[in-house]
Amino acid sequence: MTTNGTNEPIERKVQLTGGSTYTISLPKEWATDNGVETGTPLDIYAADDRIVAARKSGAEGRTVEIDAGDCTPDALGDTVLTAYVAGYDEIVLTSPIEFDAERRRAVRAAVTRLVGVEIQSQTPTRIEIRSLLDGAEVSLRQTVVQMRLTALTMHEDAVRAVVEGDADLARRVIDQDDDVDRLFGLVSRQFHRGLADFRAAVAFDVDRLDAFAYYRIARQLERIADHAEKIAGVAERRSEAPPADLGDELTDLGERAREIVRTALDEQLDDPSLSGLQDADARRDAVLDDASGIDRRLYDGDVEEAHLLATVLDSVRRTAEYGANVAEMGLQSALRTTDTEGADEDALSS
């Protein structure tokens, strides 16, 4: 779209027509430049401090066709994921040569890692993937809540697997990482659809700023799950459990790191406020200091496979940092809410 060659707004006054209808006149040149003419159907939305008019020919049923002739199997999987996250409802992969078995397997594997999509049809040189999701039925909030439960459970189980030397539990944790990745892909898709089409944003169960906050939170939870997988990998590789006293320290440190995340998420998802968030940095710093102390003792002492336990400590540190990041997002939301309430009170008193 253009606005007479600039991004400057046009100013118009609402007029009363016929005693019962409000109208707004648009300059013909501006309207033409922006695809509006006599008879153009528009959807009008009230959104916070603005009124949005969207043409009917929006982004519903968005289709992308991708020339995948030069794509390796890994690149094909990444391409499908990128198109899915970008919000396309139909992804068509074409190739001047036939898709061989390895590339078809890569596409199927990518599709199984995504929520609500399936391979619709295939020919030797064409693969059509279609989304079955109804965006209006996807709750960003509930998806992030599910991510929170899965990621924090994974983290707790991963630390326990290391402390108890339980390789079977470690493998179960590793298997769950794909679940969190799928949920993060869904959050990313919904958020990016909302950016591309205002109609999709209107269907969110939260406002647009909260949708952005949820996307950022989901990113932190996906990273926490990745580190849980990394910790579980240590449990698979170690030949025995660590000494009992060291195991107790790792358990305590892991719980403290998760508590930073848990408190920040409780405040952010349930009732954004300043309480419970402002000391997150101090608690994170305490975890980092204690982790560094344990790390030094690992190398000064005589602990078997100390380098693997150092990996666990690093992942616990990262988890505490991600929790502090979420707390900062919560503070931003709480301050925004406070500003909004203050503005409302000013308006009521004036």
N, C-alpha and C positions, 0 to 999 in steps of 0.2 A: 504494500500500500504506500501511497504518497499523500502528502498533505500540501499540495501546491509547491512541491519541491523542497519542503522543510518539514521538520517535526513539530513546528509550532502549532498550538491548538487554534481552532477558530472559536470565536465567542458568539453565542447566540442567546437570545432571551426566549423563554417559554411564552407562547401566546395562547390566549383563550379563544377558541373558535366555536361558534354556535351555542355558547353558554354552557356546554357540557364536555368539551374536548380540548385538551391541551395539545398544541403542535409546536414543532421546532422546524424552522426553515433551514435548508442547507444550500450553500452556494453550488450552482450546477457544476462548475469546473471541478470543485473539490469532491463532490459526490461521484462524478464520472471517474476521476482519478482513483477513487477508492471502491469502484465496482458497485456503486449504488445508482439506481435509476428508477423511473416510474414503475411501480409494481414489484420492486425488489422486496421479498419477504425478509423481515428481521425479527430476531428474538431479542427482547429487552430484559436486562437483568439489573436488579438493584444489588450492588456489592459494596458493603461497607460505606466508604465515602464517595462512591462513584456510581454512575449509571452506564452500563455497557450495552451496546447494540451489536449483535453478531448476526452475520448473514446466515441463512439456512444452509448454504453449501459449505458447511464447516469441515471438520477433520474426521467425521464419522466414516467408518469403513475405509480407513487409509490403507493404501496398498503400495508396496515398494517392490520393484523388480531389480534383481542384482545379477550382474554377469559374474558368475563364479568359476569361469573357465580356468583361471590361473590360481585359484585358491587351493592351498594344501588342506588336508583334513582338519588340522588345528585351526587354520584361518577360517574355514567354513563354520566351525562351531562358534568362533568368536563373532563372525558376521551375523549369524542367527541371533545370538544374544544381544548384539548391539541394536539390531532392528526391532527386537522385542522390547527392549528397554526404551527405545525411541517412541514406542506406542503404536507401531503399525499393526493393523488387524490381519493383514495378509502379506506374507513374505514369499516372494517367488524367486527361486534360484534357477538360473539358466546356465547352460554350458554348451559351447560349440562342439564339444566332444562328450561322449557318454560319461555319466557319473559312475566311477568304478565302485566296487563293494566297500572299499575302505572309506571313501568319501561319503557314501550313503550311511555307513555306520556312524560316522562323525556327526552327520546331521541328526540322525535318530537319537544319539546320545545327548546332543545339545537340546533337543526338544523335550526329552524326559527330565531335564534339569530345570524346566520352566513350568510355571503354573498356568493351566488353562489353554494350552495350545496343542495342536496335533497336526500330523502330516495328512493333508487333505487328499492329495493325489500325486502320482509320480509317473513320469515317462523316462526313457533313457537320458534325455537332455534337460529335463525340467522337474523341479520339486516344488510343490505348493504347500505352504504351511499356513494354517489359519488359527486365529485366536477365537476361543469359545467364551471368553470372559465378557460379562456385563459389568462395565466399570462402575455402574451405579450400585452394584451389589457388593463391591469390595470396600471393606472398612480399613482405612489407613491405620486408624488407632488400634483396632483389634489385631491387625497384622503385626504391628510393632510390639504389642503386648505378647503375642505368640513368640516373636523373635526373642524378647526379653527372657521368657520362661525357658526356651530351648537353649539359648546361649549361656545363661548363668548356670543351668543344670549341667550342661556340657563342661563348663569350667570347673565346677565343684567335683564332678565325677573324674575329670582328668587329673586334678591334683590328688584325689584319693587313689586313683590308679597308680600314680607314682609312689605315693607314701606306702601303699600296701603291696606294691609289686604285682598288680593285677593286670595282666596283659589282655585278658578277655574284656574287662571293663574298658580298657583303653581302646580296643577295636570298636566297641559299641559307640564310644564318643566320636571316633574318627568317621564312622558311618553317618553320624548325625549332621556333619558339617554341610552336606549337600542340602539338607532341609533348610538350614538357615540361609544358604545361598539362594535357594528358590524363593524364600520369603523376601529377601532383599531385592531380588530381581523384580518381584511383584510390586513392592513399594516404589522402586525406581521407575517402573513402567507407568504406574498411576501418576506419579509426580510429573514425569515428563509429558504425559498426555495433557495434564492440566496446564502446563506451560504452552503447549501447542494449540490447545483449543479451550476457550473459556467455558464452553458447555461442560467439558469434563471436570473442570475445577469446581463448577457449581454443584456437581454431584458428589463432591467429597463430603465425608462426615465431619470434617473440620474446616476452618477457614484457610485461606491460601497461605498465610504466614505460618500457621500451625502445620500445614502440609509440608512446608519447607523444613520446619523444625523436625518433623517426624522422619523426613528423608535423611536428615543429618544424623539423627539418633540411630536410625536403621544402619547407617554406614558404620557407626561406632560398634554396634552390636555384632555386625558381620565380622569386624576385626577381632572382637573378643572371642567369637566362635573360632576364628582362624587360629588364635593363640591357644584356645582349648585343644584344638586338634594337634597343635605343635607340642603341647605339654603331654598329650596322650601318646604322641610318637615317642617321647622319651621313655614312657612306661613300657612301650614295646621293645625298646632297644636296651634298656638296662637289664642286667643279669640278676639283680636282687633289689630288695627294698632298701632305702637309706636307713641309717641308724635311727632308733626311736625318737631321740631328742630332736634330731634334725627334721624328722618327719612331722613332729608336733609343730615346729617352727614354720614349716612350709604350709601346713594346714591352716595355722593361724593367719599367716600372711595372705594366703589365698582368700580366706574369708573376709579379711579387712578390705582387700581390693574389691571383692564383689559387693561388699556393703556400700562402698562409695558409689558404685554403679547403681545398686538397688535403691539407695536413698534418692539419688538424683532422678532416677526414672519414676519413682513413686511420686515425687513432687511435680515432675514435668507432665506425666500422663494423667494424674488424678486431680491435682489442684495446684497449678503453678503458683508458687509463693516464694518469698525470700527465706523462710525458715527451712533449715535442713540442707541448704545449698551453699551457704556462705563459708562454711568451714571445709568444703571439699578439697580445696588446694592444700590446706594444712594436713588433712588426713592423707592425701596423696603423697605429700612430702615425707610424712612419717613412714609410709610404706616403702618409699624409695630408699630412705636412709637405712631402715632395717634390712631391706633386701641387699643393699651394698655391704652391710656388716656381715651378713651370712655368706655372701659371695667371697669376701676376703678370707673368712674362716675356712671355706671350702678349699682354697688353694694353699692356705697355711697349714691345714691339717692333713690327715691321711684318709680321705674319703674316696672310695672306689668310684671311678667314672665321674669325677667332680665336674667335668666340662658339660656333661649332660644335665646335671642338676643346676648348673649355671644358666642353661637354656630355660629351665623352668622359672628361675628367678627373673630372668629378663621378660618372659611372657607375663608374669604376675605384675611386674613394674608397668608394662604396657597397659594391662587391664586397669590398674589404678589411674593411669593417665587418661584412658578413655572415659572412665567414670567422671573425672574432673572436667573433661570436655563436655560431657552431657550436663553436668551441673552448671557450667557456664551458659549453655543453651537455655537451661531452665531459668537462670537468672535473667537472661534477656527476655524470655517470655513473660516472666513475672513483672519486670519493669514495664514492658509494653502494656500488660494488663492494668498496672497501676496508673500509667499515663492515660489510658483510655477511660478508666473509671473517674480519674480526676477531671478529664475534659467533659465527661457526662455530667458530673456534679456542677461544674462551672456553667454548663448550658442550662441546667435546671434552675440555678440560682439567679441567672441573668434575666 
